[in-house]
Amino acid sequence: MRYDAARIEVLEGREAVRKRPGMWVGSTSERGLHQLVFEVVGRAVNQILNGRSGSVDVTLTPDGGVRVADDGPGVPFDTTGDAGGPGLEALLTSFFAGPEPSGRHTAAVGHFGVGLFVANALSSRLTAEVRCEGIRRVQAYARGVAAAPPAVLGPTTGTGTTIAFWPDTEIFETTRCSFAVLAERFRQVAFLNRGLGISLTDERPAGEARAVLFRFPDGVRDFVAALHAETGAALHPDVIGFERVDPRMAGTMEVALLWGGSREERIRGFANSRATPQGGTHVDGFRDGVAAAVTTYARKRGLLAATDPDPRADRIGEGLTAVVSVKLDRPEFLGATHGLLGNTDVRVCVGEAVREHLGNWFEEQPERAAEVVDRIVRGIHQD
């Protein structure tokens, strides 16, 4: 068979998404279904983070749909100009409506960042409702195609956007979302964005619906406390935490840690609310800073002799629970899965901040500092 240009199949827009859905959400299994939900929830979360503190409400409906409502300013259907970005109708119908929001004031809820267009194309139907400027407008879609222009349904006193969609049974192997999987990711995003509220309601079970609400006033401090509680240990009062803006890395950092009674190390890294299971420069910087603070304090207090080696990383990490969250204007990830942060400036910035803050805490809490550092030093002498 001769292969030439006539045999090349060019797919564009909605057709391309529906033909190769795995390219856009990872798979057509339950994992891909959840990514579809995360794409829609991510838009709502970023509406809140870019405006004022608010909430996002996610509902799993009895007919297999997912409804995502926010109380943000509302995204008009029509184009909102260069400063305001594309309108909601453009976001739902075109890849080229503009890039997804990025930078330190946004959260990457899903892995792909493909936006509402893909969610619309992979749904059998979708309804978009906007409440802004005192008017409520609604538009319906079927498999990515608008059924009619946006319709005015009357006045409204509030603002916000609601997207209700029904994942297409012709595309996905299952259209039943896992309440547990969604709840765990929403909980994580709420930890990493203090003041943000995310609720998840499941109306599918027969009888009474179940619902959870996540909002954490102390951000990653609450995250560390929750991770520590998962070990079964009693909550220790000394959750050490701080935030810092550093222009050298064009972003902010939020760090919290504690030493508990277990021997396990639990360090979690995040960049723009995206988990980095392979670590990266933010986690490396954290380890640098902790090691420097512990070593400096131990030598200053005479807990380490001049001939003693510096504490090993595994000794310092015994019983350490920590969350290192950075939010960057230009995050650089290594590898296709975005599991490893690569921004070189981040390591120095985080390391300096951790060393300074933890060093100050050691000086202000000498009894607790002695307890932590003594345990580390005893480990050195036992090696």
C-alpha positions in Angstrom: 0.0 0.0 0.0 1.3 3.4 -0.9 1.3 6.0 1.8 1.1 9.6 0.8 -0.4 12.9 1.9 -3.8 11.8 0.8 -3.9 9.3 3.6 -3.1 11.8 6.3 -6.1 12.4 8.5 -6.3 15.8 10.0 -8.5 16.2 13.1 -9.2 19.6 14.6 -11.2 21.1 17.4 -14.0 19.2 19.0 -13.6 16.2 16.6 -10.0 15.8 17.6 -10.9 15.7 21.3 -13.6 13.2 20.9 -11.5 11.0 18.6 -8.5 10.9 21.0 -9.9 11.7 24.5 -7.0 10.1 26.2 -4.7 12.7 24.8 -6.6 15.4 26.7 -7.6 13.8 30.0 -5.2 10.8 30.2 -7.6 7.9 29.7 -11.3 7.0 29.2 -11.3 5.1 32.5 -12.3 6.4 35.9 -9.0 8.3 36.2 -9.8 10.3 33.0 -13.3 10.9 34.3 -11.9 12.5 37.4 -9.6 14.6 35.4 -12.6 16.0 33.5 -14.1 17.0 36.8 -10.9 18.6 38.0 -10.7 20.7 34.8 -14.1 22.2 35.5 -13.4 22.7 39.2 -10.0 24.2 38.4 -11.7 27.0 36.5 -14.0 27.7 39.4 -11.2 27.7 42.0 -9.2 30.1 39.9 -12.1 32.5 39.6 -12.2 32.6 43.4 -8.4 32.9 43.9 -8.2 35.7 41.4 -11.0 37.7 43.0 -12.0 37.5 46.6 -12.3 34.7 49.2 -15.2 32.5 48.3 -16.4 29.0 47.7 -16.8 26.3 45.1 -19.7 23.8 45.5 -19.5 20.5 43.6 -22.5 18.2 43.4 -22.8 14.7 42.0 -26.4 14.5 40.7 -28.6 11.3 40.7 -28.7 11.3 36.8 -24.9 11.0 36.5 -24.1 14.7 36.1 -21.7 17.0 37.9 -22.6 20.5 38.9 -19.8 23.0 39.8 -20.9 26.3 41.1 -18.8 29.2 42.4 -19.7 32.6 43.9 -17.0 34.5 42.0 -17.6 37.6 39.8 -19.1 35.6 37.0 -17.7 35.1 33.5 -19.8 36.9 30.8 -20.6 34.7 27.8 -19.4 37.3 25.3 -15.8 38.5 24.9 -14.6 40.6 27.8 -11.8 42.4 26.1 -8.0 42.2 26.3 -7.9 42.9 30.0 -10.7 40.6 31.1 -9.9 37.7 28.7 -12.2 35.6 26.6 -15.9 35.1 27.3 -17.4 31.9 28.6 -18.8 30.8 25.3 -15.4 31.1 23.7 -13.8 29.1 26.5 -16.4 26.3 26.0 -16.1 26.1 22.2 -12.5 26.9 21.2 -9.0 25.8 22.0 -7.9 29.3 20.9 -9.9 31.3 23.4 -6.7 32.0 25.3 -4.3 30.2 27.6 -5.5 28.8 31.0 -4.7 31.2 33.9 -1.3 30.7 35.3 1.0 32.1 37.9 1.3 32.3 41.7 -2.4 33.3 42.1 -3.8 30.2 40.5 -4.2 26.5 41.5 -3.5 23.6 39.2 -6.4 21.3 40.3 -6.1 18.8 37.4 -3.0 17.5 35.7 -3.5 18.7 32.2 -4.9 22.3 32.2 -6.9 21.7 29.0 -9.8 23.9 30.0 -13.5 24.0 29.5 -13.5 23.2 25.8 -12.3 19.6 26.4 -14.9 19.1 29.2 -17.6 20.4 26.9 -16.5 18.2 24.0 -16.4 15.1 26.1 -19.8 15.6 27.7 -23.1 14.4 26.2 -24.6 17.7 27.4 -23.5 20.7 29.4 -25.3 23.7 30.7 -23.6 27.0 31.6 -25.2 29.6 33.8 -23.7 33.0 34.6 -24.8 35.5 37.2 -23.3 38.9 36.8 -24.3 42.6 36.3 -27.7 41.8 37.8 -28.7 39.3 35.1 -28.8 35.5 34.9 -27.9 34.0 31.5 -27.9 30.3 30.5 -26.7 28.4 27.5 -27.0 24.6 26.7 -24.6 22.4 24.7 -24.7 18.9 23.3 -21.4 17.2 22.8 -19.6 20.5 22.5 -22.1 22.2 20.2 -24.3 25.1 21.4 -28.0 24.3 21.1 -28.9 28.1 21.0 -27.4 31.4 21.9 -27.2 32.4 25.6 -30.7 33.2 26.9 -31.6 35.8 29.6 -33.6 34.1 32.3 -34.2 37.1 34.5 -32.6 39.3 37.2 -30.3 38.0 39.9 -28.8 39.5 43.1 -25.7 37.4 43.3 -22.7 36.7 41.1 -21.0 33.5 40.0 -20.8 30.8 37.4 -22.4 27.3 37.4 -21.3 24.6 35.0 -23.4 21.4 34.9 -22.2 18.6 32.7 -22.9 14.9 32.0 -19.7 12.9 30.9 -20.4 11.1 27.6 -21.2 7.4 28.0 -19.9 7.0 24.4 -16.5 8.2 25.5 -15.9 7.0 29.1 -15.9 3.4 30.3 -17.7 4.6 33.5 -19.4 7.9 34.3 -19.7 7.2 38.0 -17.2 9.4 39.9 -15.6 8.2 43.1 -16.7 10.4 46.0 -13.5 9.5 48.0 -11.1 10.4 45.1 -12.7 13.8 44.5 -13.0 14.6 48.2 -9.3 13.9 48.8 -8.2 16.2 46.0 -10.5 19.0 47.0 -9.3 18.7 50.6 -5.8 19.0 49.4 -6.5 22.1 47.3 -8.3 23.7 50.3 -5.3 23.1 52.6 -3.0 24.7 50.0 -5.2 27.8 49.5 -6.1 29.2 52.9 -9.6 30.8 53.0 -10.9 28.8 49.9 -13.9 26.7 50.6 -14.7 23.6 48.6 -17.8 21.5 49.2 -18.7 18.1 47.7 -22.2 16.8 47.8 -23.2 13.3 46.6 -26.9 13.1 45.8 -26.6 9.7 44.2 -27.1 7.3 47.1 -30.6 6.2 47.9 -31.8 8.0 51.0 -29.9 10.8 52.6 -27.2 12.7 50.5 -23.7 12.9 51.9 -21.6 16.1 51.9 -18.3 17.4 53.1 -17.0 21.0 53.3 -13.3 21.8 53.3 -12.0 25.2 54.5 -8.8 25.5 56.5 -8.0 28.9 58.1 -4.4 27.9 58.9 -3.5 26.5 55.5 -0.5 24.2 55.4 -0.3 24.3 59.2 -3.6 22.5 59.2 -2.3 20.2 56.5 0.7 19.2 58.6 -1.5 18.6 61.6 -3.8 16.3 59.5 -0.8 14.4 58.1 0.6 14.0 61.7 -2.8 12.8 62.9 -2.9 10.1 60.2 0.0 8.4 62.1 -2.3 7.8 65.0 -0.2 10.0 67.3 -1.7 12.7 69.5 -1.5 16.2 68.0 1.6 17.9 69.1 1.2 21.6 69.7 4.4 22.7 68.0 3.4 23.1 64.3 6.1 25.4 63.0 5.1 27.4 60.0 5.7 30.6 58.0 5.0 32.3 54.7 7.3 34.4 52.6 7.3 36.3 49.4 10.6 36.2 47.5 11.0 38.2 44.3 14.2 36.2 43.4 12.0 33.2 42.7 9.1 35.2 41.4 6.7 33.7 43.9 5.7 32.8 47.4 6.4 29.9 49.8 4.3 28.5 52.6 6.0 25.9 54.8 4.9 24.0 57.9 6.6 21.2 59.9 6.7 19.3 63.2 8.7 16.6 64.7 6.6 13.8 66.2 7.2 10.6 68.1 7.3 8.3 65.1 10.4 7.4 63.1 8.8 8.0 59.7 9.5 11.0 57.6 6.5 12.6 55.8 7.5 15.5 53.5 5.0 16.6 50.9 5.9 19.1 48.1 3.6 21.2 46.0 4.0 23.8 43.3 1.0 26.0 42.4 -1.1 23.4 44.3 0.1 20.6 42.1 1.6 17.7 44.0 5.3 17.0 43.2 5.8 13.4 44.3 9.3 13.3 43.0 10.2 16.4 44.9 12.3 19.1 43.3 14.1 22.3 44.2 11.6 23.4 46.8 11.9 20.1 48.7 15.7 20.1 48.3 15.8 23.7 49.6 13.6 22.7 52.6 16.0 19.9 53.5 19.0 22.2 53.1 17.4 24.7 55.5 16.4 22.2 58.1 19.9 20.6 58.1 21.6 24.0 58.4 19.4 25.1 61.3 19.8 21.9 63.2 23.5 21.8 62.7 24.0 25.4 63.7 22.0 25.1 66.8 23.6 21.8 67.9 27.1 23.3 67.5 26.2 26.6 69.1 24.9 24.7 72.2 27.8 22.3 72.4 25.6 19.3 71.5 28.0 18.4 68.8 31.8 18.3 69.3 34.1 19.9 66.8 35.1 16.4 65.6 31.5 15.2 65.2 30.1 15.0 61.7 27.1 17.0 60.7 23.8 15.2 61.2 22.8 13.0 58.3 19.6 13.8 56.4 17.9 10.6 57.5 18.5 11.4 61.1 17.1 14.9 60.8 14.1 13.5 59.0 13.1 11.0 61.7 9.6 11.8 62.9 9.5 14.9 60.7 6.2 15.8 59.0 6.3 18.8 56.6 4.5 20.5 53.7 6.4 22.7 51.4 4.2 24.7 49.1 5.5 27.2 46.5 3.4 29.3 44.2 5.4 30.6 41.2 4.7 32.9 38.3 6.7 30.6 36.0 6.9 27.1 37.4 9.3 24.8 35.5 8.7 21.1 35.8 11.0 18.3 34.7 9.4 15.4 32.9 6.0 15.0 31.3 4.2 14.2 34.5 5.1 17.5 36.3 6.2 15.5 39.3 9.5 17.3 39.8 10.0 21.0 40.2 13.1 22.4 38.4 13.3 26.2 39.1 16.9 26.6 40.3 16.3 29.8 42.3 13.7 28.1 44.4 16.2 25.9 46.2 18.3 28.8 47.6 15.2 30.9 48.5 13.4 28.1 50.4 16.7 27.0 52.0 17.5 30.4 53.4 13.9 31.0 54.6 13.7 27.6 56.4 17.1 28.0 58.0 16.2 31.5 59.3 12.7 30.7 60.6 13.6 27.4 62.1 16.7 28.8 63.7 14.6 31.6 65.3 12.1 29.0 66.6 14.9 27.0 68.2 16.1 30.2 70.0 12.6 31.1 71.1 11.6 27.5 72.2 14.8 26.2 73.9 13.2 23.4 75.7 11.4 22.0 72.6 14.5 22.7 70.5 16.7 20.7 72.9 14.3 17.8 72.8 14.3 17.8 69.0 18.0 18.3 68.5 19.1 16.1 71.3 17.2 13.2 69.7 19.0 13.8 66.4 22.4 14.1 68.0 21.9 11.0 70.1 21.3 9.2 66.8 24.7 10.4 65.5 26.5 9.2 68.5 24.8 5.8 68.2 25.9 5.3 64.6 
